[in-house]
Amino acid sequence: MLTPLKIIGKGVRRTDALIKSTGEVAYAADWEMPRMLHLKLLRSPHPSARIVKLNSQPALAIPGVVTVMTAADLPQREVQADIPGQTGTKAHRLGEAPVLAEKVVRYKGEPVAIIAAERLDIAEKALAAIEVEYEELPAVTHPLEALKRGAPIVAGTDNIIQTHRIVKGDIEAGFAQADHIIEHTYTSQHIDHAYLEPEAGVAWLDSNGVLNLRISTQVVEHFRSIAKTLGLPESKVRVMGTLVGGGFGGKEDMTVELFLALAALKTRRPVKLVFTREESVQFSTKRHPYIIKHTYGVTKDGLLTAAKVNLISDAGAYSYLSPWVLLYSTGTAVGPYRIPHVEVNAKSVATNNVVASAFRGFGSYQTAIAYEAQMDEVAKTLNMDPLELREKNYLHPGDTTAFGQVIEGEVWLPQTARTAMEALGEPAPAKPGKKIGRGLASTMTSYGRITWFHDTSEAWVGVELDGSVVIRTGVPDVGAGQVSALCQIAAEVLGVDMDNISIHATDSAVTPLAGTTTATRQLLMSGNATKLASEKVRSVLLGLAAKELDLEADDLDLQDGQVYTKEGPEHLMSLADLAKKAAAQGVPRSYLEMYRAPFSDPIDPETGQGHIWPDFTFGSTAVEVEIDEETGEIRVLKAVGCHDVGRAINMAAVEGQIEGSLAMGIGAALMEDLAGKNGHPQALSFAEYLLPTAGDLPELQAIVLESESGKGPFGAKGIGEPALNSVVPAIANAIHNAIGVRISDPPFTAEKIVRHIRQGTK
């Protein structure tokens, strides 16, 4: 039985719903300013080359071109970006990216120069006028090739950006206890974020000499990295985020920020930069491709005894967030299963491909593709039902993960798996020449950042004299309703209607810093901070009311903008009157509160044992597919996502996250692939990079379970990333169930299906 609440859990209209549905919202690319210059980036046409000569004078001679900036004009050649807001906590710096390429280029599309012109067409004309002479160099575009002796060096001395390792138990003893050894290799592909809104922003200097940037970003705290790179005081850089037209991790790294900042400082005029769709598809960061080899030991009764996993990720030309993505992959390598003996060896490798970095699922996505396929392969070897095998091996509360973290909350994996499978209903009738298959996948996904990051988030909540409520927080809203959820939390605690709450967000100069909208952390972090601040305001105001009414504060409640007695409920006074009394007596009506995430020491670097994340969301996806045996055409007939979210803050938003994840996963499973060839992306735009349309999608069903066991406000867990990770492996298992052969390399296209059917590949 859930704790009864008034507003939490309801599918109330989000605060941004009206302006988005009417087209009134101003995204980053919509902003215009007087005397504004337009920027374009000159990009390398080669994946690996030496810059022999660069002459910008012909471009500068074009009327309307204001400046051309190259690496020689920069105060700092490399991006000075640590983990945002975490002093002294850095990713591996091997292969740190330059702002602009100076002597060599390491991937196709790497920026070489910035052009600022009076009009966009003039800037585009100037691109062709810059004279650049390149000497092409050997490129390495596959991580296994990059690891070979004598391979072209992209980073360091061996192209290895980062390694991680887990050792639990005795792997050889574990295999000795097994009746069967099952070994397979799985891969995943380069995937584009494909957000509706490409990277964009404007920048200008104000009368106080402050550099202002209004950008589409997931990280307001990039103002620190911008200041550090440009040699400015942090107080002289202000980042204002807009509502984001999709991020999925692609706007976690800096995109347009430094180019805008450099041009604004150089020209002393407002500047604007908007990536074209072609630039975004070909040259922005992507999801890491992985090669994952699994070797499992299992008894004849279906108990897993040992797992040895080797992970290799393709980082692309620079490190960016690859070391942290790899850590997430290492920690989730064997999924939500009890395995007493585990060894995981993981490497992230530099290549001359486009840079890979954060993407929804952040390293857990790729491992799920592998470990859930491996579970079905184990079930096939044992001639056991895949769900039965999983239920024998699922983690339980109090169990220890492969990296040694104790599971503290509820683990509703059996409930999510059985509910999802049952929701598929009766199988579709098989038509002539068609095969029907069903697949299941279960996952554990962290929410919240790594526990030794000392993560914090602040929120300010205040009550105005008319009883309305104001929230101030630095939360970037990437379209998932992060801002609206905070309003629901304050509304629940303070007993006011959503229409009487306003929120000011995403401005590094005037809103309390709330950290990144990444790692499914905002509900945990800013949700708890908002709840703490709201509870403080509530406590102080009810304390004043109790004094005024000669009652006990514990006997009072706030509902519908009124103060009531809990027993009555008898209306005693309005919140507005109470706020006025507080103002008259100098009693605070607003509070700034900080939420500090659970903390632990870093894991053991030799064994990977320790505490990595605050908590986990558990869930399952079940799908049914139909495959044409002759053509390989595949249709997803049914797709169900069932997840324990702890407590839904906005039920409609949670269901939307699950449904959106099903759609995104279907695209990743069946069609999406950047398809690079020798460092040159073959998908140049959305004309070649295939995305699912409404015609490709079945009815998507979201089932929400609520254990009330999360560490977020009211027992909530994060769902933004967890809902995605089980979709692709569920489809892979459904295909395997339909045609009897395993396809281990998404996307699972018709061509691959036909080839595997004809070859009978096992």
Protein Blocks (a to p, Z undefined) as FASTA:
>chain_A
ZZddfkgopacdcfklmmmmnopaccfklpccehiacddddddfbfbdcdfbdcfklmmm
pghiabdcdfklpfbfbdcdddehighiacdfehpacfbdfkbccbehiafbdcddfbfk
lmmmmmmmpccddddddddfbfklmmpghiacfbhjlopabdcdddehjfklmmmmpmbd
cddddddddddfkiabdcdddddddfkopacdddddfblklmmmmmmmnopafklpccdd
dddebjklmampccklmmmmmmmmmnopacdddddfklmmmmmccdddddddddddddfk
opafbdcddddddebjbnklmmmmmmmmmmmmnojadcfbdcddddddddfbdcddddeh
ihmlmmmmmmmmmmmmmmmmnopafklmmmmmgccehiacfkopacfbdcfkkmmmmmmm
mmnopaddddehiacddddddddddedddfklopacdddddddfkopacdddfbdcehno
mmmmmmmmmmmmnopafklpccdehiaklpccebjaehhlmmmmmmmmmmmmmmmmmmmm
mmmmmmmnopafklpcceehiacdfklpccfbdfklmmmmmmmnopafbdcddddddddd
dddfklopacfbfbdcdddddddddddfknopacdfbdcddddehiafblmlmmmmmmmm
mmmmmmmmmmgcgkigehiafblbfklmccddfklpccdddddddehlafbehhiacfkl
mmmmmmmmmmmmmmmmmnopacfbdcddfklmmmmmmnopZZ
